[in-house]
């Protein structure tokens, strides 16, 4: 059984932990809007698994924050997540 997705906001950092996949992201997605107003960093170091749907959510989440004229950095990217990012060709979207 996979670990549930959990999130916590501390000042301007949003910490994600657990599993970010198609089964777990809906609970976060429905509650994301209030979190987006003051986020400058998304720390993904606590994620133990991310699938392609979770990766797509990260791309969309960053896009929504940037649309609000805010910059955001994704930090704590594991080797496995970095490999997925490179395989899908979204490094320029997520990590720049």
Secondary structure, 3 states (H helix, E strand, C coil): CCCCCEEEEECCEEEEEEEECCCCHHHHHCCCHHHHHHCCEEEEEEEEEECHHHHHHHHHHHHHHHHCCCCCEEECCCHHHHHHHHHCCCHHHHCC
